[in-house]
Structures are given as C-alpha cells and as structure tokens.
C-alpha cells in the first residue's frame, strides 16, 4: 500500500537539461513529492508504461524522440496522469500541437517555483475529480472528440468562459482556446452558439 501512495505522489520530469531537472526536483521534493527524472524520452516511455505517476513534466524539445512523439507513444489522451509540456516562449505552436496530441497543459520557461507547484497541484486535483465525470456524449460527432475535448465542451456549453473553464479544469485559458478550436473544427461549428445547438441536437 505504501508503494501505491508513493506512486500517486510521484512527479516524472523528462528534460535533457540537467539544470532544469535539478531545479524542478528540488522544488517538488520540498513540497513532499517523490521525483523521478529522465534525460531522454525512451527511458521515460518504458517507465511510464509500467507505473503511474501523479503528474509528468515533459520538455517539448528532446534529443531522439520529441515531446510530440512521446505523447503519441503514451497515447496521452488516455493517460491517467496530467502531462504538462515545458516550453520556451518561442515554442507556442509546438505547445499547441502537444495539447492536440493529449498534453494536459503547458508551462512556459522561465518559470516561477510557486506558479509551477500551483499549476501542477491544480492539474492533479482536476484530473482526479474528472476521472469519473463524463461530458456530453449523445450528440452527433461526440465520438470524434477526445476525453479532454468532451470535458472542455461540457464547460463551454454550460456557459463557462475560457477563463472559468480553465479554472474548473485546472488548465490555462489558452489551452481551453486550443481545445475549443479543435472541437469546433471537428464538429463543423462556426461559433459557440452553433456548438451549443449541435450538442443540444438542434443543429
């Protein structure tokens, strides 16, 4: 039982920069997490398929397998722990691509320790609360959406703004925007009103 509780509080950090791994390790260990670090994607994918951490921080630029390839290898949309992408300011298009491939959210460098802890805790808590919750699933096109897209859609059609939806789901408003655009593209909706009509069956 003790090992399970350890796994639940384990943070996996995947970054080829030892300074980033060391800095993040200190931050999370101070908060009582167990930290496991990986310098390349292959070692991480092997470990992640055997154990389930509480959260993963994954650098988008990796030697060998890229962050996007790692997300695909893990089938990140269905991965039970939130995967945060670490990205530099010039990596926004790649961070958006990562979210489309199942990343939970992204954190931009340089980061503040308190902000990282807050975002990770929000993500872990939101993921646990959402694991049993389902979004709308009985409308035309529902099967085209990933689990996270259905969750975002549930908030949007419930009247939440991007900011409110982000707070409820533990992700940034910008990440909500990425999901929203993807949902509208998949369902063929041109605006939010049309999206609601599709979900309610009046389209």
N, C-alpha and C positions, 0 to 999 in steps of 0.2 A: 504493500500500500504506500509505503514511503517513496518508492521509486516513481510511482504514478504521480504523486503530488510534486515531486521534483520535476518531472517532465512537463507538468502543467505550468510550472513557473519557469521553464527554460526558454531563453531567448537565443535564437540562432542568428549569428552575424556573418554574412557572406560578403567579404570585401578583400580585394587583393592588396590593399594598402594597410600594412601593419599598424601605422599610426592611428588610422580610423578604427581598426579592430580593438586596439588597446584602449583608446579613449572611450569608446562605447561600452567596452567590457567593464571599465571602472564605474561608469555611470550606472549601469544596470545592476552590477554586483552590490553597489552602495544601497540600491533600492531593494535588495533581498532576492533578486533573480539569480538563477543559475545561468551562466553564459557559456555557450559553445561557439567557437569561431572557426570559420573555413576560409582558406585563401583562394579556393577555386570552386567552380560550380559542380564539377564531377563528384568531389568528396561530399559536398552538401547534399546533392540529389540522392546519393547512396544512403546517407544517414537519415534524410528526411522521409525516405520511403519506409524506414523501419520504426522510427519514433515520431511522436507528435509534440512539437514544442508549443509554447503558449503563443509565440509570435516569431516572425522571421524578418530580419532586415537584410535586404539584398541590393548590392550595388548594381546599377544598371550597366556599367562598363566593366566587363570581366575578361581576363585573358582566357582563351579557349571558348567555352560556352558563354554566350552573352546572357544578360539578365532575362531577356525575352525568351531565349531558348530554354533557360532553366524553368521559367514559368510554364512553358509548353510541356516540358518533360514531367513536371509535377502535376499537370492538369490542374492548374492553380484555381480555376473557377470552383472546383470541388474540394480544394484543400481545406482541411478543418481549422487551420490557424490563419490569422491575418498575415499577409505578406506585404510589408512596406518596402517600396523601392527607394533607395538612396540615390538622389540625382543632383547634379550640379545645375547652376542656373541656366546654362545653355542646353540642358537635356530635356526641356519640357516636351518636345514632340515625342521623344523616346519614352518619357514617363507616361504620356497619354497612351502610347502603344502598349506599354506594360499593363495599364489598367484594363485596356481592351482584352488583354490576354490573362486576366484574372488577378492582377495585383490588387490589394485592398485599398491602398492609398500610396502617396509618395511624400517623402520628406526631402526638402531642398537643403543642400550644403550652402554655406556653413550653417550648422545647426546649434541651437542653444540647448544645453542639457535638460533644463526643466521642461522645455517645449517637447523635446523628444519623449521624455518619460510620460508626460501628459497625453500625447498623441498615442503612444503605444498602449497605455492603460485604457484609454477610451476605446481603442480598437479591439483589445482583448475582451473588454466587458461587452461591447456591442456585439461582437461575434458570438459570445456565449449566449446572450439574450436572444439573438436572431436564429440560433441553430435550430430551434423548434418552431420558429414562426414562418409562416408561408405568406407570400404575397398573392395578388390576383392571379389565377391560373386557368380560368374557364372562358377566356375570350380567344377570338381568332388570332393566331400568331404568338400565343403565350409560350408555345414550345420552342420558339426561336430565341427566347431570352434566357440568359444565364440566371442562376440563383440570385446573384447580386443585382442584376438589372431588374429582376422582379421586385426585389426589396426597394430599390430606388423608385421604381414605378409606383409601388404601393404608397410611398410618401408623397410623390408628386400628385397622384390622383386624389390623395386625401387632402390636398390643398397646401402642402408644405412648400415653402420657398426653397431654393437651393441651399441657403444657409441653414434653415431649420432642418431640412432633410439630412444635411451633413452632420449637424449636431446629434440628431437622433441615431444616425447610423454609424457615428464615430469616424467619419471621413471628412475631407476638406470640401468646401463648396465647389472648388474647381474640379474635383473628382466626380462630384454629383453631375456637373455640367458634361463631363466626358460620357458618363453613363447615359445621361438624358439624350444627348445627340445620337448615341448608338441605338437607344431604344426607338427613337423617332425614325431613324433610318431603317431599322428592321421592320417596324410596323407600318411604315409608309405614312406617318403623320407629319403634317407640315407645321403644326403648332401645338401648344399644350391643350387647347380646347379640343382639338381633333383627337389627341391622345386619350383624353378622358372619354370621349364618345366611343372610341374603339374599345376601351376597357369595359365600358358600361353596355356595350352591344348596340349602340345607336348609330354606328358609322355607316 
